[in-house]
Amino acid sequence: MDLGTTNTGVARWDADADRPRLVELPNICRKPGRVDPLEAPRLIPSAVHVELAQDLWGKLGRWPFFQKRTFWGRQAYIGREALDRNEGWSTPAFAPTFKRALATAPNRTLARVRSQGFTAREIARIFLRELLREVKTTTGERVRDLVVTTPVEAFESYRAEVQQAARLLGVKRLRFIDEPVAAAIGYGLGIDSPRKVLVVDFGGGTLDLAVVALSLKDLEAGTGRVIAKAGRPIGGNVVDGWLLDAFTAEMGVHLEGLGSESELWRRLMLDEARRVKEKVYFSPTATFQITPPEDQPGLRARLRDRPRYLEVDRDAVVQVLQANELYAMLGDCADELQGQLRAQGLDEGALDEVLMVGGSTLLPQVYGFFEQRYGRDRVRAWQPFEAVAYGAAAFAADRFGQSDFLVHEYAMVTFDPDTHDKKHVTIIPHGTRFPTAPDFWKRRFVPTCSLGEPEKIFQLVVAEVGATGGDRRFTWDAEGNVHRVGGDGAAAPVIVPLNASNPALGYLKPPHMPGDRTPRLEIGFGVDENRWLVATVKDLRSQQVLMKGEPVVRLL
């Protein structure tokens, strides 16, 4: 279980498919649609709406003896049901989140029903209880063996709180795994040798960057050693506020001084700003709409002569993020990490992988920042919502692999000899284990002379293809814009050239003439142990070897 500040994910190991899967709990999970452009329907909002037991079974279900053995009665609504009951205006019984308070102030009251208060400790137990109850109702199985992810360098008190809640609910075996370690496993990162991994956790509440040293021993223990860290108290919720303020200011709408009416309106409009933000991840534009409640005459009167709609594009969102210095903060955090690494005799080149987790990593230009700074071949970002939960499930089943595989598909770009249209020929399918044989892919090739002139330099562009296989949910184009892969909202495959600035693989002597369809070159591609695509190229006419196992681009 990935117990998050904003969302929680529950995964289990599917023995038949030999892979982790998120457990679908339709009653409490988010639903895709207008209010969830990211299509994350299997995540559970970490929200609780407390209910007092009214019947005998509900009262008995609160007794410690029965809590370990059965789930009689309901103690709260959680997830989407809790959000639905508090849409617009929150009741005192509603706790929108509890993780941070559980870690720092477990005795702090987060919700109240009549005269009874509920602390962060009690809210966490109730959330876990209702979650396990829903799993039992949906799957027919009672959870007895549970792995819970914990923030990097979490206090032992946090683990103790979760352990106590799980013990009260009849969990017989409880283990913990650090979130960075779970992310590494969830992203398919084998640890056959020690690695240094940068984990970027950018969710609804905070931005946290941590460089973690991992080894096979660490992986088996579920822990990692933090060697550098930086962060800022910003997340998707803060960004929503920035956008709302910018949109309403542009529309000339100012609603300060309306007391409770203003508070209600802002809550509703934050949801609208979030919807627009997430929609422009994938669409060129979105419409921000002001919708004052029917029962708020003061708001409706104030808005009578004001515009109700604002067209927003991705550039407008980027401008707001720039104005609030989000990208500058990313740079500052990266510089802090670099300084800490240098103090230990290391540099950024020592980082083997960059793992992106949390929904806010999908914000425009966030991926582009890390791609430019650390290189596309090191950034793993395609399952920001699921990676940590997947890793926990693999850890629970002791099924994390030690051999690596390629998660992207790679193709070479050629031209049709008659139409000169581009074609993409797959040379390395996604899922390929490496290292491979040097001639993993081998063909004879006719230079196309795409400009109609004799070809003196043999050039071949290798491209990354946003394929739809496996657990990939997102991919990024050459401009750093995110695209869906797979599912109902997927578009055409995203193809990103990797070596367009230096595509030369050898010189042809004599040049290959246009119209000559005789195979001129024999090309073999393989992947070495360091994920480099290596090429062997032989000129069949001159019998010269132009390249022999030489690196072309690094793969991911």
N, C-alpha and C positions, 0 to 999 in steps of 0.2 A: 504494500500500500504506500503510495506517494501522498502523504498528508500535506497538502499545500495551503498557503495562506488564502488563496482565492478559490482554487479548485483542488479536488482530490481524485486520484486515479487508483483503481483497483484492478490488478492483473493477476492472472493465474497461468500456470504452465500447461499448454495443450500437448499432452503426450503423443497424440496421434499425428499432429502436424509438426511436433518437435520444435515448438516455438512458443513465446509468450503471447497472450491475447488479453486485451482489456475485457473485464467483466461488464456486460451491458445490463444496466439496471434502469429500465425505461421509466419507472415511476419517479425517480429522483434525479436522473441525469439531465444534462442540458439537451435541448433539441435544436437541430439545424433549422435554418430558416431566416426570417427577416431580422431577428434579434441576435442571431449567431452566425454571422457571415463566415467565420472560421470553420464551421462545420465540425465542432468538437462535441458530438452528442453523447459520448460515453463518459465524459468528465462530470464529476459531481460537485456542484458549488459547496464550498466549506461553510455553509450557513445552517443555523439552527433556529427553529421556532418552538419554544418549550410549551408543552401541554401538561397540565396536572391530571393525574389519574382520577377518573370519575367512577369507574365500575370496580367490582371486586377483583377481576382478573388483572386490571391495570395496577391496582394497589399491591396485589401479591407479586406482580412482576418486578416491583422495585425492591423486594426483599433480597438481600445478598444470597441466601440459599438458592432461591429460584433463578436469580440473574445468571448464575453460572451454568444453569441447566436448561433454561427455556427463555423464550422471548414473549412472555404474556403481556398483552396490552401495548399501547403506544405511549412513549414518553415525550416525543417531539416529532415535528415535521422537519426534515432535513433536505438539503440540496435544492432542486428546483421547486419543490413544494413549499419550502420555507420562503424562497424568494417570491413566489406567487402570492403568498399570504401577506406579504409586506411590500407589494408593488406600490411605489409612490410614497406611501406614508408608513413608516415603521412603527410597530407596537413595542412596548417595553419587553415583551417576551421574545423579541428577535435579537439574535447575535449574528451579525453578518460574517464574522470571522473570529477565530479564537487562538490560532497557532502562536502568534507573537506573545499574547498575554500568557499562554500556558508556559512559554519558555522563560518569561521574565517576571510575571506577577500572577501565579496560579490562583491566588486567593482574591483576585480582583473580580468584583461583580460585573458580569457582562449582560445579564438579562434578569427580568423580574416578572413574576406572575402574582398579581395581587400583592401581598406583603412578603412573599417568599423570593429571596434573591438566589441567583445561580452564578457561581464563580466560574472562572475559566477552566478550573479542574473539573467541575461538574458538567459544564458544557461539552468539554472534550469527551468525557465518558459517555454522555448522552448521544453525541454525534457518532461515536464509535459503536455504541450499542444499536442505534437505529440503522447504521450502515451494515453491520453484521446481520441484523434482523432481515434487512432487505435482500442481502445475499442469500440467506437461508430460504426466504420466500421465493426468490427468483430461480435459484439453482437447485434447491432441495438439499443443499449441503451446509452443515455447520462448520464455520472456520475454527479450526483448532491449532493450525500451524500458520503463523503469520510473520512476515518480514515487513518492518516499517522503515522507511527511509528517514534519515535525520540530516538537518543542515550541517554544513561543514563546521567542525569544531563546536558542535552543540554542547551545551552544558549537560553534565550528568543528571542534573535535576530534571531536565526535559525528558530524557530517556526514562527516568524513574517515574515521572507522571504518566507517560504512555504505558509503561510496564504495569503500573498499578491498575490503570483503567482496563487493560487487556486481561489481567488476572481476574478482576471482578466479573468479567464477562465470559469466563470459561475458556480463554485461549490457553492451551496447555504448553505450547512452545512458541516463544516470542524471540525474534532476533532482530538486530538493527543493522543497517548498512548505510554508510555515508552517502549522501546524495551524489557527490561527484563520482564515487566509485560505481554507484548504480547507473549513472548516466553513461559511464564508459562501457559498462556491460551492455546496456540497452542500445547503444550505438554500434554494437558489434565489434568493439575494440578488444582484440586479443592481447594478452600481456605475456608474450613469450620471452620478453626481456624488459627490464625496468624502463618506464616511460615517465615523462613529465607532461601533464595534461592541464591546459587552461580550460576551466569550466566557467562559462558566462551564464549566470542565472538571472534572467531579467523577466520578472513576472509582474503580478499586479501590485505588489507592495514595495519591493526594493530591487536595486541593481547590485549584484554581488559578483565579483570576479575573484577566482582563486586558482592558483597554480598548485597542483597536487602531484606529488611523486608517487607512482604506483608500481608495484611489482606483483608477481604471481602470489606471493605470500600475503600481500595486502589485499588482493582480490579475494582470496579464500577467507580472509578474516573480515572482509567487508569494511575495511578502514583504509585511509590514505593519509600521507603526511603532507600538511599544508606548508609550502615553502615561500609563498607570497600571496597577498590578498589585498583587495581594494574594493570600495563600494560607495554607493550614494543612496540616500533615503528617497529614491524616486522609483516609480513603477507605472504600470498602465493606468492606475487610478489617478495619479498625479497628472499624467499626460491627458487624460480625459478632461480634467479641470482646465488645463492650459487651452485645449481646443475649444471647450465651451466658452471660455472668456473671450477668446479671439473671434469666434463666430458671432457671438451676440454683440460684441463691440463693433464689428463690421456692419451689422444690421442696425446699429443704433438703438439696441434694446438694453435698457438698464433697469434692473428690478430690485435694486437695493432698497432697504427700508420698508419692506412689506411684511416683515415678521415671519410668521409661520407659513404664509402664502409663498414667500420667497424661498424658504427652505424646501417646501414641497416641490416647487417648480424646478429648483436646481437639481434635486434628486432625479426627477423625470428627465431633465435635459442632459444630465450626465450620461444616462443610458442612451439617449439619442446621439450624443457626441461619440460615444463608444461605438455605436453601430456604424456611423459614418466613417470613423477612423478605420475600422476593420474592413469596411467595404472597399475603400480606396486602395487597400493592399492589392486587390485583384482587378478592380474596375478603374477606368480613367477618371470617372467622376462619381459623386454621390450627392444626394440632396439632403441638407440639414433642414429639419422642419420644427418650428416652434408650435407646440400644441398645449396651450393652457387648459387645465381641467375645467369641465363644465361648471363645477360647483365653486369656482374661485372667481367671483365677479371682479375683484380688484385687479387681478392679472389680466382678465379679458379686456377690461376698460383701458388699462395701461397700453395694451398691444393693439388697440383698435385701428390706429393709423400707421402701424409699423409693418414692415414686410414679414411674412411668415416663412419664407423659403430662401435658402442660400445654396447655390451650387458650389460644391467643394471638389477640388481635384487633389491629386497626390502632391503636386508642388506646393499647394497651399498648406497642407499638413507639414511638409518639410520646412516651410518658412516658419511655422509656429514652433516646431522643434528647435530650429536654429535660434529663433529669438529667445527661447528659454534655455539655450545653451546645452541641450542634450548631447549633441555631438562633441562639444567641448568637454563635457563631463566624461564621455567615453574615452577621449584622448587623455584626460588627466588620470583616469584610472589605469589605462594602459601604461602611461609613463610611470606611475607609482609602482606598478608591477615590475617594470623594467629596472627601476632603481633598486628595488629589493633583490632582484635577481643578480644585478651587478655586484651588490654587496656580498653575494655568495660566490662570486667568480663565474657567474653564468650570464647569458644574454638571451634575447628572444629566439635566437636560432636553436636554443636548447629545447624549445617546446615542440613536442611531437604531434600533438593534436589540439584542436580548439573545439570544444563541445558547447553547443548553444541549446539552452533549455529555458522554457518560459515563453508565454505568448507574446511578450513585448519584444522578443528578438525578431519578430516579423515586422516591426515598425520600419517605415521606409528608411533606407540607407544605413540601418544598423548592421545588417549582414555585410553590406558593402564596406563599412568601416573595418570590420575584422578581416574580410577577404583581402583588402588592400594592405593591411598592416602585417598579416601573418601568412598570406598566400591561400589561394582557393583550394590547394591540395591538402590543406590541414584543417579546414573548417567543416565540421559535421553539424548540420542544422536542420535536416529534413523532417525530424519528428520531435519538435520542441515540447509537445504536450505529453507524449507517451514514453520517451526514452527512460526516465527515471523509474517509472512503474514497471516497464519491461525488464529493466535491469534487476529490480528487486525480485520479480517473479523468477528470472533465470537463476538468481542467487539462491532463492528458496528451493529450487529444484536441483541445485548443484549442476546446472547444465550450461554454464558459460564456457564457450569454446576457447581453445588456445591458439588456433590458427586463424589468420585474418582472411578477409575476402573483400573484393571490390564492390562498393555499393552503387557506383554509377555505371552506366554503359558508355562505351567509347567507340567512336566511328572515325573513319577517314573520309575526307571530303574529296570527291572526284567530280568530273564533268562528263556529261553525255557527249560522245564524239560527234553526234549529229546535231543535237539541239544546243549543246553547250550549257544545258541546265545543270545545276548542282545536284549531286546525289550523295547520300550518306551510307556507307557500307560499314556495318558493325564489325569490329575487329576484336573487341573484348566485351563480352556480355556482362551485365551486372550479376553479382553473386560469384564471380570467378575467384577461386582460391589462388593465392600466390605464395611463393614464387611459382611460375609456370615454366614449361619448356621454352627455350629461346624461339622456337618456331611454333608456338601455340597457335598462331594464325599464319598461314603461308599461302601466297598466291603469286601467279605471274601477272604482270601488269603492263598495259600499253599506255605510255604517256599521251595525254589528250591534246597537247598543244592548244590550250584553250584560247589563246590569242590569235591562232592561225599562223603563228610563226614557228620556225624550228625551235625545239626546246633544248636549251643548253644546260639549264640547271633543273635537276629533278626536285620539285617541291611538292610536299604533301602536308596538308593541314589535318591535324587530329582534333576532334571535337568531343566535348562531353555532351551526352544526350540525356535529357530529363525523362528517363523511362518510367513506366508505371508499375514496375514489379516490387515485390516485397512490401515493406512497411513505409516506403517513401510517401510523404504527403505533400511536401513542398520542394520546389527547386527555384533557383535564381538564375536570371539571364545575365548577359554580359554587362548590363547597366546596373545590376544589383537589385532589380525588381523581382518580387516573389511571385511565383505561379503555383497553382495547384497541380498535382499529378495524381491521376486516378480519381475515381469518384465521379459524381454527377457534374461537378463544376470544372472538370479538367479540360484544358484546351489542347492544341497541338503540342507535340513534344518540343521542349525548349532545347535548343542546340547552341552551345557556347564554344567557339574556337579557342584552343588553348595555346597554339604555337603560331598564330597568324603573323606575328612580328618576325619570326625566324623559321620559315617552313622548309628551308633547303636541306635535303638529305643526300646530296651528291651532285657531281658534275658529269654530264654526258659527253663523251668524246668518241666518235663524232656526235653532233647534235641529232636528236630524233626529229625526223621530218614529218610535217603534217600529212595526214592521209595514210601513213604507214601503220597498218593494224597488226603488225607482227609483235608479239610480246617482247618487250625490250628488257624488262626488269623482273627479278625474282625478289619478293619482299617477304620477310618473316618478322612477326611481332611476338614479343613475350613480355612478361612482367617479372622483374627481379625481386629479391627479398625486401628491398626498400621502397617498393611500389613504383618504381620507374618503368615506364614503357620503353623497352629496348628494341632496337630495329637492326636487322641485318639485310642489307641491300646488295644485290649482285647484278652487274650489267651483263646480260646474256650475250650481247654482241661482242664486247671486248673481253669478257670473262674476268673483269676486274671486280673486286669486292669494294663497294663504295662505303659501306658501314658494316661493322661486325659487332653486334651486341651492344651498340652505343645507345645511351639514354636520349630520349626525345622529350617527353614530358612526364611529370610525376602525377600519378593517378590517386584516386580516393575511393 
